[in-house]
């Protein structure tokens, strides 16, 4: 299955902020975490991730610093800020609303007066 670019773009900010809320990380590790979380269905590139991280940094949601680990090359680590945590909470509230609405459409809304068979997309997801 391929996730559309529109859906990837819409979900990119809350996914990255959510990962950084778990702890600071660097680009490759963030890409790997996204792949792991989606069982390989979301296969982001550096060309998607780094512009997003730079935008989040400009907005004050993320901070970065270069760090060296013995025997390895320097890496730029990103961490979420207090403003980023606030943004993540807002993104989560919005996504919860969207997901709840989709569940009602796909699985039936107890308040829907139509017979279950007449509801669109019944049985999907």
Residue pairs with C-beta under 8 A, 6 or more apart in sequence:
1 41
3 38
3 41
3 42
8 42
8 44
8 48
11 95
12 48
12 52
13 52
13 56
13 87
13 91
14 88
14 91
14 92
14 95
15 34
15 37
15 42
16 30
16 49
16 52
16 53
16 56
17 56
17 61
17 62
17 80
17 84
17 85
17 87
17 88
17 91
18 88
19 25
19 30
19 33
19 34
19 37
20 30
20 62
20 78
20 79
20 80
20 84
21 80
21 84
21 85
21 88
23 79
24 77
24 78
24 79
25 33
25 77
25 78
26 75
26 76
26 77
26 78
27 46
27 49
27 50
27 53
27 75
27 76
27 78
30 49
30 53
30 78
31 44
31 45
31 46
31 49
34 42
34 44
35 42
35 43
35 44
53 62
53 64
53 78
56 62
56 84
57 63
57 64
57 78
59 83
59 87
60 81
60 83
60 84
61 80
61 81
61 83
61 84
61 87
62 78
62 79
62 80
62 81
62 84
63 78
63 79
63 81
64 76
64 77
64 78
64 79
65 76
65 77
66 74
66 75
66 76
66 77
67 74
67 75
67 76
67 77
68 74
68 75
69 75
80 88
102 125
104 112
105 119
105 120
105 121
106 121
106 122
106 123
106 124
106 125
107 125
108 116
108 119
108 122
112 119
116 122
